Amino acid sequence: MQGKGFIKFMAILLGIVCVYSLSFNFVTSKVERDAKAYAKGDVEKEKAYLDSMATVPVYPLFGFNYQFCKAKEINLGLDLKGGMNVTMEISLGELVKSLAGNTDDVNFNKALSNAQQQLNAGGKDFITLFVNEYEKLAPGKQLVDFFSNQDNAKLLKPNASNNEVKSFLSKEATSAIDRSFIIIRSRIDGFGVVSPNMQKQEGTNRILIEMPGVQDKDRVHKLLQGSAELQFWQVYSNQDVYPVMENINKTLALTLKDTTAVATAAKDTAAKSGSKLAGLAKKTDTKDSASVKNNEAVKSNPLFAVLQPPTYQSENGQQALRPGPVVGFAAQKDTAKVNAFFRRPEIAAIIPQTYKFMWSVKPADLGVANTSKIFELYAIKVSSLDGKPDLGGEAISDARADFGQNGKPEVTMYMTGDGAAKWKKITAEASADVNDKKSIAIVLDNTVYSAPTVQNEIPNGISQITGNFTQNDTQDLANILKAGKLPAPARIVGEFVVGPSLGEAAIHNGLLSFVLAFVVILIFMALYYNKAGWVANLALVINLFFIMGVLVSLGAVLTLPGIAGIVLVIGLSVDANILIFERVREELNLGKSTPVAIKEGFKHAMSSIIDSNVTVLVLGVILYIFGSGPVQGFATTLCIGILSSLFCAVLISRLVFDTLLEKKANITFGNKATIHAFKNIAFNFVGHRKLYYTISSVIIVLGFIFYFKNGGLNLGIDFKGGRTYIVHFDKAMHTEDVKAQLSSVFPESETIVKTAGADNELKITTTFHITDSDIQADKIVENALKAGLAKTGVKYTIESNEKVGPIIASDIVYGAYGAILFSCLVMFIYIVVRFKKLNYGLGAVIALFHDVLLVLSFYTILDGVMPFSLEIGQDFIAAILTVMGYTMTETVVVFDRIREKLAEQGKEDLHGKERENLINFALNSTLSRTILTSLTVFFVLLVIFIFGGASIRGFIFALLIGRIIGTYSSLCISTPIVLDLGEARVKNKK
C-alpha cells in the first residue's frame, strides 16, 4: 500500500483536532457538575454559580474561561435540548405601501392584496407579482407616480418605467430583508441564547431562527416582532391634567345617567304590566346598603371609579394632587374600560387635541401588596402640527443595560451628534423652571417605558432610562434600542417549540437507540467475518470518533434526525467493508494467498465503493439544499459521515491489515458457519422479472385505491399549514373524547387528534386562525386549546408546539417536488456518464420512481392501521430520498459487476441469452453483499424504530419499508429493466 506515512499523518492530525474539539464538552460538564453539587437542587443558586464562572479560567491547559468553552461544546438541537425554532417573514407588502406614502389608490392596494394571495399559493417574488398585478388592473398607468419623491430622487427618476420601478422596489426589498436580518440578529445576540442559529432563506422574504434552550415564548415574540418605534415626548403634569379628567368624569356621569334613566323607565313599565321583570327589579332593590352606596358612587364618578388620580396627604392633613407625570392608576382589568371611555364621541370632543394618553409598559411598584396589577396612565403632550414626537429613535447611536447608583437595572443611551443637540434643547426647556421641573416620556411602540423628571440640561447626549425594570427588561430594551427599528413589520409565520422534558426524553431515547444499534453492528461483523470483522469494528469506532469531532469543530447542530443519520452512516460504512471482504473471499476461493487476496479484494471493490458512496453523498447534498430544520440536520451528519466512512473503511482498515500482515498474523474472513454462505447460488432473477413487475403493479394499484378511499394522502402541517401540539396527560386518553372537547373551541377549522407514542401522549393538529396575521393569533389559539383541554378534567402538559403558515407549507411542497425530481435527474446523469450507457441510466431512474410509488403506496395502505402516525412531511421526504440512495447504491454495485465482467470478455455489450446470463451472474455474485448490507442496515433501523422514541418513528418506518423495497428493487426491478430496455433498443435498430 502506497502513502502509508501520509495516511498515518492525516489520521493522527484529524485525531488531535477531534480530541481538542470534544474536550470542551468534558470541561463544561465538570463545571456544571460542580454547580449542581454547590446548589443542592436550588435552580437560581446553580444559575448564579455558572454566571460567576463565566470569566473564570476552567480549561487547565489553555486557560479558557467557562463562557468560551460553553460556546465551543457540541450544539444540541431543539429536539435534544428544548427551545424555539422560528420562521420570520418580512412584510414586503407593508414596505411597498410605506414607500408609496400609504396611498389609498384602489388599484394599488388591490394589486398588493392579489400579490399576497399569489405568494400564499406558492408564488416566489412578491415585487414581480405586485408589478404584474398593477399593470393588469391599471394598464397604461405608471407606478413611478407613487414612489418618486425628494428622498429617492437619486435612485428613481420622475419618468422611470415600471421595470425601473420594479428594480428599485426589488433593491429596497433586499435592503429591508438584509437590515431586518442584522437587527433581529443583534436582538437575538443580546437575548443571551447560547449558540443561536440564524439564516436568510434565499429567494424569499423569510429568516430562519433557532434558539436552543429558550422557553419564554412570549418574551421571544415581543423581542422579535416589536417594531421598536422609539419616541421621546414631553408630558403634562398631574396638576395640568386633573381639570380635564374632572370634566371627563362629569360628562360621563351625565351621559351614563341618561342611559340609566332609559333603563329605569323600561323597568317601571315592566313592573306596571306585572311581568316577571318586576319581581327581579324588586329583589335587586333589597340588596344591602353598602352595595347600594357603591353603585351610587360608580354612577356619580364613572371615570374615577376605575381610574384613580395620584394623590398624597399634605401638611394640613388634606388630600392633594401628587406632582409628576402620572395622571392616573388603573387595574389591568380596567385599562380597556378607561380606553373605551376616552374613545366615546362625547369624551373625545372635550379632550384637547394636544393630549395623547398612554399606559406604562409594566405594573407600577406601589410598595404595597395588590391583588391585581396596577398600571400608570400618562398624558403625552403633542406640540407639533404634524403630530410627530420631539425626538425619534434615529437619534440613538448605542444603548446598553446597566445598573444605577441604587443598584437597580437601567439603560444607558448614547445619542448621535444631531440627536445630542436636539436632546440638549429639549432637556434645557424641561428643566428651565426650578420650581416646576418637567418630565419626558420615553415611549416604545406607544407604551411608556419611563418618564423621568429632567433635573438639568443634558448636553453630552448620554442619558439613563430608569423604571420598574428587571435585568432581562433592560437587556431587551437596550437590545431593541441599539438595533433600531425594523424597516418593515416582521411576523412569525412558522414556529416550533420543544419543552425541556421532551428534550430529555429525546436524548435518552436517541442515545439508547444509538448505542444498541452500534452494538448490533459490532456483534454482527465479529461473528460473521471473524478476525477481519474486528478490523472493521476498529475502523467503525474510529469513524464514530471522527464524525463527532468534525461535527463539533464545524459548529454543526446535533439533532435527533442527526443521530439517526450517524447510525445510518455507520450501517452504510459497513457496506464498504462487506464489499471488500466479499471480494477478498472470492480471491481466496480462487486459491490466492491472504496478502494477494486482500490486495486484489481492495482493488476490485474500490470502484463499487466510490460509486455507491458518491450517489449517497449527492443525495445528502440535495437534502441539505432543499431541506430545513431536522432534514438539514440529517443531511449534515450524512455528508460528514460518508466522507469519514470512506477514509476509515478503506484507508484505515487497509493500514491495519498491512500492519497485521507485516506481523505474520493469521487473518480470517469467516468461520465454519459463514465462510461458505451464499456459495453456488444461481437464482434466475431475470427469468422471473414479469412476476416482479406484476407484484409491484398490484401494490401501486392498491395504493391508488386506498388513496381515493382515504381522501388523499395524510399530509402533515409541513405540507398544508397549521399548528401542532404534543400534549402529555396524567392518564391514558381517548382521541375521540379529546377531539370532541376541542371542536367547540376550534370552530370552523380542521382539528386532528392522534396518539404520539403512548396512550397518554397526544398529537393535536388544528388549522384554527392559521391564516390570521395578527400578532395575538398564537395566544388566541393557545388559550382556546387550554380551554378545551381543561374540559377533559385531566392534568396535562404542553410539551411542544409547531406552527407552519400557508406560505411556508406551499414552499415546502414545491421544495419536496424539486428535491425528488432534481435528485432523479442527477442520478440519471451520473449513471449515464459513469457507465456510458443510456439504458443503464433509464433503468436506474425508473427504479427510483418505482421505489417512491411503492413507499407512498405502503403509507397509504397502512395509514390508520399502524399504532403511530404516518404523516407525509419533511422527514418523509428525507426518508424517500434516503431510500432512493439505497436503491442507487445497490444498483450501482450490480452495474459495476456487469461492467467488470464485460471488460474481462473484451466486449462493450451482450445481447439475447448472453446478456440474460450476464445479468443473472452479476446479481448472484453480488447477492451476499446485497443481503448482508441490507440486513445490517435493517437491524440498525429496527433498533432505532423500537428505542428511538415516537418523534422519529414515522420517519424510521419509512426507511424500514424503503430498505426492503430498495433491496427488492435493485435485484428484481432496476437491472431487469436494463435488460428489457437494451433488447427494445436492439429491435428498434433492426
Buried (B, 14 or more C-beta within 10 A) or exposed (E): EEEEEEBEEBBEEBBEBBEBBBBBBEBBEEBBEBBBEEBEEEEEBBEBBBEEBEEEEBBEEEEBBBBBBBBBBBBBBBBBBBBBBBBBBBBBBBBBBBBBEEBEBEBBBBBBEBBBEBBBEEBEBBBBBBBBBBBEBBEEBBBBBBBBEEEEEEBBEEEBEBEBBBBBBBEBBEEBBEBBBEBBBBBBEBBBBBBBBBEBBEEBBBBBBBBBBBBEBEBBBBBBBBBBBBBBBBBBBBBBBBEBBBBBBBBBBEBBEEEEEEEEEEBEEBBEEEEEBBEEBEEEEEEEEEEEEEEEEBBBBBBBBBBBBBEEEEEEEEEEBBBBBBBBBBBEEBBEBBEEBBEEEEBEEEBEEEBBBBBBBBBBEEEEEEEEEBBBBBBBBBEEEEEEBBBBBEBBBEBBBBEEEEEBBBBBBBBBEEBBBBBBEBBBBBBEEEEEBBBBBBBBBEBBBBBBBBEEBBEEBEBBBBBBBEEBBBBBBBBBBBBBBBBBBBBBBBBBBBBEEBBEBBBEBBBBBBEBBBEBBBEBBBEBBBBBBBBBBBBBEBBBBBBBBBBBBEEBBBBBBBBBBBBBBBBBBBBBBBBBBBBBBBBBEEEBEBEBBBBBBBEBBBBBBBBBBBBBBBBBBBBBEBBBBBBBBBBBBBBBBBBBBBBBBBBBBBBBBBEBBEEEEEBEBBEEEBBEEBEEEEEEBBEEBEEBBEBBEEBBEBBEEBBEEEEEBBBBBBBBBBBBBBBBBEEEBEBEEBBBBBEEBBEEBEBBBBBBBEBBBBBBBBBBBBEEBEBEBBEEBBEBBEEBBEBBEBEBEBBBBBBBBBBBBBBBBEBBEEBBEEBBEBBBEBBBEBBEBBBBBBBBBBBBEBBBBBBBBBBBBEBEEEEBBBBBBBBBBBBBBBBBBBBBBBBBBBBBBBBBBBEEEEEEBBEEEEBBBBBBBBBBBBBBBBBBBBBBBBBBBBBBBBBBBBBBBBBBBBBBBBBBBBBBBBBBBBBBBBBBBBBEBEEEEE
